[in-house]
């Protein structure tokens, strides 16, 4: 493998293709039209056939595109001779050829490659970098059939300029493109944390960020028009011209002086406000408060977004406080959680959620946009997720049909990827501790987003577990070692995930009273060899039996009593992505858990408009959803 600042090339050690390969490849960039910035062709007949495919960066002009592809077609056979499959990555293009068909195919098993800046970053803020990467990851897949790319940039006084770019091979479908970008984006922290720039490549897509402008800005964005200029029109001529000129000479300095005083006053007020704000952050969050300033919203902004917390904007109410829908000046819809001043709950959860989720950025985690600490207000601001939580659909006889097999399997995979990021791929190892259906929200495309990190705990990357005397969570989802002994780890989240899988498959809740009926029922059918009989009746026609059978087995493997026998979330992601991986055999799950009679459960969502509510202990917050 060769890696430089300008190119990345890899080879696969298999026999030689036809001898006519080099001339065929070199002719491609000159014989095919490159107006759409890609080429696709084949030469020969099976078994001696060559498939070639290349595409250019979305902002590259046709001449530069042709030059890059021609250079790649010449260099690849020289750099990797006697190979049957090769791929080259360049600044302006990606080019590959193979004995197998390439067009429209995304192979998740393709190896991933990294390139990064040799300079360590002293200004770039990892959170801001991830925010920009998330933007391009979401925008690139919605491009047309010719180009699928997106670019974004942001500048702050503290973190400096951040430029991000993502692109998929134009032949990929939107879903394949999203899956590919999600795969490479989740790896960028492995190579590039603390660097001024980084790239992650897959033959079908790539993602990149830098501290400088590396793409053609005019090709990917329209510059905003300059602000209108202001001018003072002076009187011209006439009998009063002398008097007018005298008036201007007196008035203009006065206006300038007033404006100067206003600017100085605004500067001093802003400085005072900033110092007060920083003092509040330090008092509330200690040394980490200085890193959170960029996430702080003013109360004026939040009041304007929610129409001063009007009843019309209220979408929920709970032990934490009230939840409002709002719209920021830039058009973004937000969900605002306002801690009730009279509430004794939520202060610890408020701080915990900010400190944790502000450091986590993943498409399957709800994004915390910021918070507000002013005039004794404690407010959390999230992205608004319109489709409520999973339980809103799953346990409603009419709405559950929206969740066909395709949607449920996509939800299962999305939750698994979000948890895998929390446990292994983020800079922290975060244990959620309260994972349940009503804490999984669905966006406008029914993608799952894990929410409510108030109960989450962070442990060191090299630690296996933590313990607590304060048992919090929801009965039916808590692992036995956590419920009984207070031991929590990745495997306690895995247990909760297993329960969620089985609930999604069956359309039934796990727990009633003190008995876990669902686990017992699934285990009974598994032992009898009839696991598909637990499926929700509305899935019978739409489900893929092979995938459904694997999901039942994965669910049972995740809810085993012994945490050591449960898989990691990385293993679960592999099980769900690759049907050829053999699954372990499950052991009998715990069916009956004896609880303290004072413990009870709650299930609701801060961004829904309907509730599923039971009694709750003082340790667990309730959200009571109001009618609209």
C-alpha positions in Angstrom: 0.0 0.0 0.0 1.2 3.5 -0.9 0.1 6.5 1.0 1.1 10.1 0.3 -0.5 13.5 0.7 -1.7 13.3 -2.9 -2.7 9.7 -3.4 -3.6 6.5 -1.6 -3.4 3.2 -3.6 -4.1 -0.4 -2.5 -3.8 -3.8 -4.1 -5.4 -7.2 -3.6 -3.0 -10.1 -4.2 -4.8 -12.2 -6.9 -3.8 -13.3 -10.4 -3.2 -11.1 -13.5 -6.1 -9.9 -15.7 -6.0 -9.6 -19.5 -2.8 -8.2 -21.1 -4.9 -5.6 -22.8 -5.8 -4.1 -19.5 -3.4 -1.1 -19.4 -4.4 0.3 -22.9 -8.1 -0.2 -22.2 -7.8 1.7 -18.9 -5.8 4.6 -20.3 -8.3 5.0 -23.1 -11.2 5.4 -20.7 -10.8 9.1 -19.6 -10.4 10.2 -23.3 -13.1 8.1 -24.9 -15.9 8.6 -22.3 -17.7 11.8 -21.6 -16.8 13.3 -18.3 -19.4 16.1 -18.0 -21.0 14.1 -15.2 -17.6 13.5 -13.5 -17.6 9.7 -13.7 -16.8 6.9 -16.0 -18.0 3.3 -16.1 -17.0 0.6 -18.6 -16.1 -3.0 -19.1 -13.8 -4.9 -21.5 -13.5 -8.5 -22.6 -15.6 -11.5 -21.8 -15.8 -13.8 -18.8 -13.7 -15.1 -17.2 -11.2 -12.5 -18.7 -13.2 -9.4 -18.2 -12.1 -6.0 -16.7 -14.7 -3.7 -15.1 -13.5 -0.1 -14.6 -15.1 2.7 -12.7 -14.0 6.2 -11.6 -15.5 9.3 -10.3 -14.2 12.8 -9.5 -14.6 15.1 -6.5 -17.9 16.9 -6.9 -16.3 20.4 -7.2 -13.6 19.4 -9.8 -13.9 20.9 -13.3 -14.1 18.5 -16.3 -10.5 19.1 -17.5 -9.1 18.5 -14.0 -11.3 15.4 -13.7 -10.1 13.9 -17.0 -6.5 14.6 -16.1 -6.8 12.9 -12.7 -8.5 9.8 -14.1 -6.0 9.5 -16.9 -3.1 9.8 -14.4 -4.8 7.1 -12.2 -5.3 4.7 -15.2 -1.6 5.0 -16.1 -0.2 4.8 -12.6 -2.3 2.0 -11.1 -1.0 -0.9 -13.3 2.6 0.4 -12.7 2.2 0.7 -8.9 0.4 -2.6 -8.5 1.4 -4.9 -11.3 0.0 -8.4 -11.9 -3.1 -7.7 -9.9 -6.7 -8.4 -10.6 -8.3 -5.8 -8.5 -6.9 -2.3 -7.7 -8.1 1.0 -6.4 -6.4 4.4 -6.2 -7.5 7.5 -4.2 -6.3 10.9 -5.3 -7.2 14.5 -4.2 -9.4 15.0 -7.2 -10.7 11.5 -8.1 -11.1 7.8 -7.2 -10.4 5.1 -9.8 -10.6 1.4 -9.6 -10.9 -1.7 -11.8 -11.7 -5.3 -11.0 -12.6 -8.7 -12.4 -16.0 -8.3 -10.7 -18.7 -5.9 -11.5 -18.4 -2.6 -9.7 -21.3 -0.4 -10.7 -24.0 0.2 -8.1 -22.4 -2.2 -5.5 -21.3 -1.2 -2.0 -19.2 -3.9 -0.3 -19.2 -3.3 3.4 -16.2 -5.7 3.7 -13.9 -3.5 1.6 -11.0 -2.3 3.6 -10.9 1.2 4.9 -7.8 3.5 4.6 -6.8 6.6 6.4 -4.7 9.7 5.7 -4.1 12.5 8.1 -2.2 15.8 8.7 1.2 15.4 10.3 0.5 18.5 12.4 -1.3 18.3 15.7 -4.2 20.7 16.1 -3.9 23.5 18.7 -7.1 25.3 17.6 -9.6 22.8 16.1 -12.3 21.8 18.5 -13.2 18.1 18.0 -16.9 18.8 18.6 -17.0 21.4 15.9 -15.2 19.1 13.5 -17.7 16.3 14.2 -20.6 18.7 13.7 -19.4 19.7 10.2 -18.7 16.0 9.4 -22.3 15.1 10.4 -23.6 17.9 8.2 -21.9 16.5 5.1 -22.7 12.9 6.0 -26.4 13.8 6.0 -26.4 16.0 2.9 -24.2 14.0 0.5 -26.6 11.0 0.0 -29.4 13.2 -1.3 -27.5 14.3 -4.4 -28.6 13.2 -7.9 -27.5 10.2 -9.9 -24.5 12.0 -11.3 -23.0 13.6 -8.2 -23.4 12.8 -4.5 -21.3 15.2 -2.5 -21.6 17.9 0.2 -19.3 20.5 1.8 -19.6 22.5 4.9 -17.5 24.9 6.9 -17.7 26.8 10.2 -15.6 29.4 12.0 -15.6 30.3 15.7 -13.4 32.6 17.6 -12.0 29.7 19.7 -11.8 26.7 17.4 -10.8 28.3 14.1 -11.9 27.4 10.6 -13.2 23.9 9.9 -13.8 22.6 6.4 -15.5 19.3 5.7 -16.3 17.3 2.6 -18.1 14.0 1.9 -18.8 12.2 -1.3 -20.2 8.9 -2.5 -19.7 7.1 -5.8 -22.6 8.4 -7.9 -23.9 5.0 -8.8 -24.8 4.2 -5.1 -28.4 4.4 -3.9 -29.2 6.9 -1.1 -29.3 4.1 1.5 -26.0 2.6 0.4 -24.4 6.0 0.4 -25.6 6.8 3.9 -24.4 3.4 5.1 -21.0 3.9 3.5 -20.5 7.4 4.9 -21.6 6.3 8.3 -19.1 3.6 8.2 -16.1 5.8 7.3 -17.3 8.7 9.5 -17.3 6.5 12.6 -13.7 5.6 11.9 -12.3 9.1 11.6 -11.6 9.5 15.3 -9.4 6.4 15.1 -6.8 8.1 12.9 -7.3 11.8 13.1 -8.2 12.9 16.7 -6.2 16.0 17.5 -5.0 16.5 13.9 -5.4 19.5 11.6 -6.9 17.4 8.9 -7.9 13.8 8.2 -9.5 11.6 5.5 -11.1 8.1 5.6 -11.5 6.3 2.3 -13.7 3.4 1.1 -13.8 2.5 -2.6 -17.4 3.7 -2.7 -17.2 6.9 -0.6 -14.9 9.1 1.5 -15.0 11.8 4.1 -12.5 14.5 4.8 -11.9 17.6 7.0 -9.1 20.2 7.0 -8.3 23.5 8.8 -8.0 25.2 5.4 -10.2 25.5 2.3 -9.3 22.6 0.1 -12.3 22.5 -2.3 -13.7 24.9 -4.8 -16.1 27.0 -2.7 -17.8 28.5 -5.7 -18.7 25.1 -7.0 -20.4 23.8 -3.9 -22.0 27.0 -2.4 -23.3 30.3 -3.4 -21.7 33.2 -1.6 -24.2 35.4 0.2 -24.6 38.9 -1.3 -22.7 41.7 0.3 -24.7 43.9 2.7 -26.1 47.0 1.2 -23.9 50.0 1.7 -25.1 53.1 3.6 -24.2 56.6 2.5 -25.1 60.1 3.6 -26.4 62.3 0.9 -25.3 65.8 1.3 -27.3 68.8 -0.1 -26.2 70.1 -3.4 -26.1 73.8 -4.4 -28.9 76.2 -3.8 -29.1 79.3 -1.8 -28.9 77.4 1.5 -25.9 75.3 0.6 -23.5 77.0 3.0 -25.9 76.6 5.9 -26.5 73.0 5.0 -22.8 72.3 4.9 -22.4 73.9 8.3 -25.3 71.7 9.7 -23.6 68.6 8.2 -20.3 69.5 9.8 -22.0 69.8 13.2 -24.3 66.8 12.8 -22.0 64.2 11.4 -19.4 64.3 14.3 -22.3 64.1 16.8 -23.7 61.0 15.0 -20.2 59.4 14.9 -19.7 60.1 18.6 -23.0 58.6 19.5 -22.3 55.5 17.4 -18.9 55.2 19.0 -20.3 55.4 22.5 -22.9 52.8 21.6 -20.3 50.4 20.3 -18.1 50.9 23.4 -21.2 50.4 25.6 -22.1 47.2 23.7 -18.5 45.9 24.0 -18.4 46.5 27.7 -21.8 45.0 28.2 -20.9 42.0 26.2 -17.6 41.6 28.0 -19.4 41.8 31.4 -22.0 39.3 30.2 -19.3 36.9 28.9 -17.5 37.1 32.3 -20.7 36.4 34.2 -21.5 33.6 31.8 -18.1 32.1 32.2 -18.4 32.4 36.0 -21.7 30.5 35.9 -20.2 27.8 33.7 -17.2 27.4 36.0 -19.5 27.3 39.1 -21.8 24.7 37.5 -19.3 22.5 35.6 -15.9 23.2 37.1 -12.9 23.2 34.8 -14.9 21.7 31.9 -17.1 24.8 31.9 -14.6 26.7 29.7 -15.1 24.1 26.9 -18.8 24.5 26.9 -19.1 28.2 26.1 -19.7 27.5 22.4 -22.9 25.5 23.3 -24.4 28.2 25.5 -27.6 29.9 24.2 -29.0 33.2 25.5 -32.3 33.2 27.2 -33.5 35.9 24.7 -32.8 33.5 21.8 -34.7 30.6 23.4 -37.7 32.8 24.3 -37.9 34.1 20.8 -37.7 30.5 19.4 -40.5 29.2 21.6 -42.7 32.4 21.6 -41.7 33.0 25.2 -42.6 29.4 26.2 -46.1 29.7 25.0 -48.7 27.0 25.5 -49.1 26.5 21.7 -45.4 25.5 21.6 -45.6 23.1 24.5 -45.2 19.4 23.4 -44.6 17.7 26.7 -44.3 17.9 30.5 -42.4 15.7 32.9 -40.5 15.5 36.2 -37.7 17.4 34.6 -40.0 20.2 33.5 -41.7 21.2 30.3 -40.7 20.5 26.7 -41.3 23.0 23.9 -40.9 23.0 20.2 -39.1 26.1 18.8 -37.5 27.5 15.7 -34.1 29.2 15.7 -33.4 32.3 13.6 -31.5 30.1 11.0 -34.7 28.0 10.5 -33.6 24.9 12.5 -36.4 23.3 14.5 -35.4 22.5 18.1 -36.8 20.7 21.2 -36.4 22.7 24.4 -36.4 21.0 27.8 -36.9 23.6 30.6 -36.1 22.5 34.1 -38.9 23.5 36.4 -37.7 26.0 39.0 -39.9 24.3 41.6 -38.6 20.8 40.7 -36.2 19.0 43.0 -35.4 16.6 40.2 -33.2 17.0 37.2 -30.2 19.1 38.3 -27.7 16.3 38.4 -29.2 14.8 35.2 -29.0 18.3 33.6 -25.3 18.6 34.2 -24.6 15.0 33.4 -26.4 15.2 30.1 -24.5 18.3 29.0 -21.1 16.9 30.0 -21.7 13.6 28.3 -23.7 14.1 25.1 -21.9 17.3 24.2 -18.9 15.1 23.6 -20.8 12.5 21.5 -21.7 13.1 17.9 -23.3 10.3 15.9 -26.3 10.1 13.5 -28.0 7.6 15.7 -27.7 9.8 18.8 -29.9 12.8 19.4 -27.8 15.9 19.0 -27.5 18.3 21.9 -27.4 21.7 20.3 -26.8 23.6 23.5 -28.1 24.8 26.8 -29.0 28.0 28.7 -28.1 29.0 32.2 -29.5 32.4 32.8 -31.8 34.0 35.5 -32.0 30.7 37.4 -33.2 28.9 34.2 -31.7 25.5 33.3 -32.6 24.7 29.7 -31.4 22.0 27.3 -31.7 22.5 23.5 -31.9 19.5 21.2 -32.5 18.9 17.5 -36.2 18.4 17.0 -37.1 14.8 16.1 -40.5 14.8 14.4 -41.6 11.2 14.5 -41.8 10.7 18.2 -40.5 7.5 19.9 -40.7 3.9 18.8 -43.3 2.9 21.4 -45.7 5.5 20.0 -45.9 3.4 16.8 -45.1 -0.1 18.1 -47.8 -0.5 20.7 -50.6 1.2 18.7 -52.7 -1.3 16.7 -53.2 1.2 13.9 -49.8 2.9 13.8 -47.7 -0.3 14.2 -48.2 -1.1 10.5 -46.0 1.8 9.7 -43.1 -0.3 11.1 -42.9 -3.0 8.5 -40.0 -5.4 8.5 -37.7 -3.1 6.5 -38.2 -0.2 9.0 -37.8 -2.4 12.1 -34.6 -4.0 10.8 -33.2 -0.6 10.0 -34.1 0.6 13.5 -32.4 -2.4 15.1 -29.2 -1.8 13.1 -29.3 1.9 13.8 -29.6 1.4 17.6 -26.8 -1.1 17.5 -24.5 1.3 15.6 -25.3 4.1 18.0 -24.5 1.9 21.0 -21.3 0.6 19.4 -20.2 4.2 18.9 -20.9 5.0 22.6 -19.1 1.9 23.9 -16.1 1.7 21.6 -15.6 4.4 18.9 -16.2 7.6 20.8 -13.5 9.3 22.8 -15.4 8.2 25.9 -16.9 4.9 27.0 -20.5 5.8 27.9 -23.0 3.4 29.5 -26.6 4.6 28.9 -28.2 2.7 31.8 -31.8 3.6 30.8 -32.1 2.3 27.2 -35.7 1.5 26.3 -38.1 2.0 23.4 -39.4 5.3 24.6 -35.8 6.7 24.7 -35.3 5.9 21.0 -36.7 8.7 18.8 -37.4 8.4 15.1 -36.4 11.2 12.6 -38.4 12.1 9.5 -36.9 9.1 7.7 -37.6 6.7 10.6 -33.9 6.5 11.5 -33.5 5.8 15.3 -31.8 8.3 17.6 -30.9 7.3 21.1 -31.9 10.1 23.6 -32.1 10.9 27.3 -28.6 10.6 28.7 -29.4 12.0 32.1 -28.8 8.6 33.7 -25.8 7.8 31.6 -22.4 7.2 33.1 -18.9 7.6 31.7 -16.1 5.1 32.5 -12.5 4.9 31.4 -11.8 3.3 28.1 -9.8 0.6 29.7 -12.4 -0.2 32.4 -14.9 -3.0 32.1 -17.5 -1.9 34.5 -18.6 0.6 37.2 -20.9 0.3 40.2 -23.4 2.4 42.0 -25.7 2.4 45.0 -28.2 4.5 43.2 -30.1 2.1 40.9 -31.9 4.1 38.2 -33.6 2.9 35.0 -36.7 1.1 33.9 -37.8 -2.4 35.0 -38.0 -4.9 32.2 -34.9 -3.4 30.6 -32.4 -3.6 33.4 -29.8 -6.4 33.4 -29.9 -8.6 36.5 -26.4 -7.7 37.7 -27.2 -4.0 37.6 -30.7 -4.4 39.2 -29.4 -6.6 42.1 -25.8 -5.5 42.7 -25.6 -2.1 41.0 -22.9 -3.2 38.6 -23.2 -1.6 35.2 -21.1 -2.0 32.1 -21.4 -2.3 28.3 -23.0 -5.6 28.8 -25.9 -4.1 30.9 -26.7 -1.9 27.8 -26.4 -5.0 25.7 -29.1 -6.7 27.8 -31.4 -3.7 27.3 -30.7 -3.8 23.6 -31.7 -7.5 23.5 -35.0 -6.7 25.1 -35.6 -3.9 22.6 -34.9 -6.3 19.7 -37.4 -8.9 21.0 -40.0 -6.1 21.6 -39.6 -4.8 18.1 -40.0 -8.3 16.7 -43.0 -9.3 18.7 -44.8 -5.9 19.1 -45.1 -6.7 22.8 -43.8 -5.2 26.0 -41.3 -7.3 27.9 -42.5 -6.7 31.5 -45.9 -6.9 33.1 -46.0 -6.5 36.9 -42.9 -8.4 38.2 -42.7 -11.1 35.5 -40.8 -10.9 32.2 -43.4 -12.7 30.1 -41.9 -11.8 26.7 -38.5 -13.4 27.4 -40.1 -16.6 28.7 -42.4 -16.8 25.6 -39.5 -16.2 23.2 -37.3 -18.8 25.0 -40.1 -21.3 24.9 -40.5 -21.0 21.1 -36.8 -21.1 20.6 -36.5 -24.4 22.5 -39.4 -25.8 20.5 -37.9 -24.7 17.2 -40.7 -22.3 16.4 -39.0 -18.8 17.0 -40.8 -17.1 14.1 -44.1 -17.6 15.9 -43.2 -14.7 18.2 -43.2 -12.3 15.3 -45.8 -9.4 15.3 -48.7 -10.7 13.0 -48.3 -7.6 10.8 -44.7 -8.7 9.9 -45.7 -12.2 8.6 -46.0 -11.0 5.0 -43.2 -8.5 4.9 -40.4 -10.1 7.0 -37.3 -11.9 5.6 -37.3 -15.1 7.5 -33.5 -15.5 7.5 -33.0 -12.0 9.0 -35.9 -12.4 11.4 -34.5 -15.8 12.7 -31.1 -14.2 13.2 -32.6 -11.2 15.1 -34.5 -13.6 17.5 -31.2 -15.4 18.2 -29.3 -12.2 18.6 -31.9 -10.9 21.0 -31.7 -14.0 23.1 -27.9 -14.0 23.1 -28.0 -10.4 24.3 -30.3 -11.1 27.3 -28.4 -14.0 28.8 -28.1 -13.9 32.5 -24.2 -14.1 32.6 -22.9 -10.8 31.2 -19.7 -12.5 30.0 -21.8 -14.6 27.7 -23.4 -11.6 26.0 -21.7 -10.2 22.9 -20.2 -6.7 22.6 -22.1 -4.2 20.5 -19.3 -4.4 17.9 -20.0 -8.1 17.5 -23.8 -7.4 17.3 -23.2 -4.9 14.5 -21.2 -7.6 12.7 -24.0 -10.2 13.2 -26.5 -7.8 11.7 -24.4 -6.8 8.8 -23.0 -10.1 7.7 -25.4 -13.1 7.4 -22.5 -15.5 6.9 -21.2 -15.0 10.5 -22.2 -17.9 12.7 -24.1 -16.9 15.8 -23.4 -18.3 19.3 -26.1 -20.4 20.8 -28.1 -18.6 23.6 -28.6 -19.9 27.1 -31.8 -19.5 29.1 -32.5 -15.8 30.0 -33.6 -14.7 33.4 -37.4 -14.9 33.5 -38.3 -13.7 37.0 -36.6 -10.9 38.8 -37.6 -10.1 42.4 -37.8 -6.4 42.9 -38.2 -4.0 45.8 -42.0 -3.4 45.8 -41.4 0.3 45.8 -39.6 0.2 42.5 -41.8 0.8 39.5 -41.4 2.0 35.9 -42.2 4.7 33.4 -42.2 5.0 29.7 -42.6 8.3 27.8 -40.7 10.6 25.5 -39.8 14.3 25.7 -40.5 14.8 22.0 -43.7 12.9 21.5 -47.3 13.9 21.6 -48.8 10.9 23.3 -47.7 9.0 26.4 -47.4 5.4 27.6 -47.3 6.0 31.4 -47.1 3.9 34.5 -46.1 4.6 38.1 -42.5 5.8 38.7 -40.2 5.9 41.7 -38.5 9.2 42.7 -35.3 8.1 40.9 -36.9 8.1 37.5 -38.4 11.1 35.7 -41.8 11.1 34.1 -42.9 12.9 30.9 -46.6 13.5 30.7 -47.5 14.3 27.2 -50.1 17.0 26.6 -52.8 17.0 23.8 -52.4 19.5 21.0 
